[in-house]
């Protein structure tokens, strides 16, 4: 197995309001704003109004579901969702989210319903796409790995999740229009 090198995407500083405790281990933290800086000059602010829902499980693990918006210095908005899937060992859920994000992106980018298409249908649609830019066998291997997790109940390891995220980023970066902003994915498979 080849080694994987992770690189920090960005640093985020969030201004938060006081925690609201709902009882039973359920709480949320409202976001008051904040800033971010990252690779390739990526920088901006966190739009006020984001929220981090939290659940403390009986085993003491904190499950999170953060949802907020970044506003880049260039005036572009980026919706972010982070559910802490890797941190809580929910690797199959992580794979599903990355898979869905890539399929939805490919469908929107190349004009087909990516979320409702099988892997074979996706590959057929992309064979007809002009200037696809990524070798189809590489994409086929990525989609088939995702299918094994989703349909054959294969449980991936953390390293496989990290590799899949890197592959997903490569798919998107390789197929983006030349004029589009190059914004990488976060660890939940959502553009960040």
N, C-alpha and C positions, 0 to 999 in steps of 0.2 A: 504494500500500500504506500502511495506517495505521501510525503509529509505536506502539511498545510501550514501556511504562514498567515496569521491574521494581522490585519492592520487596523488601527483605530480609525473609524470613520469620522467621528466628530465628538466634541465635548459640549455638553449641554448643561447650562446652569438655570435651574427653574426657581422662580420666586413662587412660594406656595402660601396659601392661607392656612389657618389652623385645621387640623384633622377633625372630621365630623364622624363621631362614633355612632353607629346605628345599632350596636348591641350584637351579641351572638358571634363576635369575631368579624363582623362586617363593618367597614368604614370606607370613607373616601377622603381624598385630598384635592381640593380645588387649586388650579394653577392660576396665578396672578400675572403671569408673563415670564420673561426670562430672555436669555440669549444663547446662541450656539455659534461655534466656529469649527471648521473642519478642513478636510483635504481639498486641494485644488481651489482654494479661495472661497469655499462654501462658508457663508456666514449669514447671520440675521437674528431675528427675534422670535420668541415663542408668543403666539397670540393669546391674550387673556381669554380664559374660559375653558381651558383644557381640564381634564380630571383624571385622577388615578384611583380607580376602585380597588379595594383590597379586601381579601378574605384570609383570616388566620385559620389554617386547618387544625384539626385536633392534634396532628403530629408536630405543630409549631411552625410549619412551612407557611410562608406568606405568598399567596397567589395574588398577582396584580393584573390589572387590565387598564392600562393607560391609553388615553385617546386625546390627542391635541394637534395643533396646527403650527407649523413653522412658516415664517414669512422671510424669504431670503432678501438679502440686500438689493437684489435685482427686481424685487417686487413679486416674485412667484410664491405661491402657497403650496405647501406639501403637507398632506394629511398623514399623521403618524399614529399607528396602533402598536402597542407593545404589551404582550400578555405574559412575559416571563416564562415562555414555554421551555426554553433550554435550561433556565435556572431551576425549574421545578421537575425536570426530567420527563417532560411531556414531548418526547422526540417525535412520535408519530403525528401528533397534532402540528408540530413545527413543520414536518415534511409536507403535510396537507396544505398548510398555509402558503408555503413557498411554491408548491406545485400550482395551487389555484392562482396565485399572483402572476406567475409566469404565463399560465394558460390564458388568463384574462388579458394580460398585456399583449400577447401574441395575437389573440383574436381581434382586439381593438386596433392594433397596429396594422394587421394584414387583412382585415375585413371578413372575419368569420366568428362564430360563437365559440370562443376558446374554452369556456367553462362547460359547455354541453357537448363538446367534440371529444371523441375517443382519441387515443394517441395516434392510431392509423389515420383517422380523419384529419387530425391536426397536421400530420406530416404531408398528407396529400394536398391540403390547402397551401402549405408553405412551399411545396415543389412548384406551384403555379405563381408564387409571389416573386415579383421582380426584385432583384438585388437583396435577396434574403440575408446574405453576408455571414452565415454560420454553417459549417458543415452539418448536413442533416443527420449523418450517423451519430455525431456528438449530441445533438438535440434528442435523437431517438433514445440514446442510452440514458440521458437525464430523465426523460418522461417515463421510460420503462422502470427505472429505479423508483420513481414516485408512485407508479402504478403498483409495484410490489408492496410498498408500504400501505397504500390505500386499500387495495383489493385482496392481497394475499396475506394480510396481517403480519407482515415482516416488521420487526421492531428495530429501527436503526439505532446505532450508537451515536454519541455526541460527535465523534469525528466525522461520521457520515453526514450528520446534519450540517456541520461546518463546511464540508466539501460541497454539499448540495447548494448551500447559500452562495458559495463562490461560483459554482456553475450557473446559478440563476442570474447572478450579476453579470457574468460573461454573456449570457444569452441576451440580456437587455442591452448592455453596452454595445454589443456587436451589431444589433439590429435597429438601434435608435436612428432616426433621421439625423443627418449631419448637423442640422441647425438646432436640434433639441438640446436642452440642458442635460448634462450627464449627472444625474443624482442617484447614488448607490442605494441599495436596500438595507434596511435594518435587520436585526436578527429574527424578526417575525415574518420576513418575506414581504414586507410592505415598503413602498418607497419612503425613504427617510431623508 
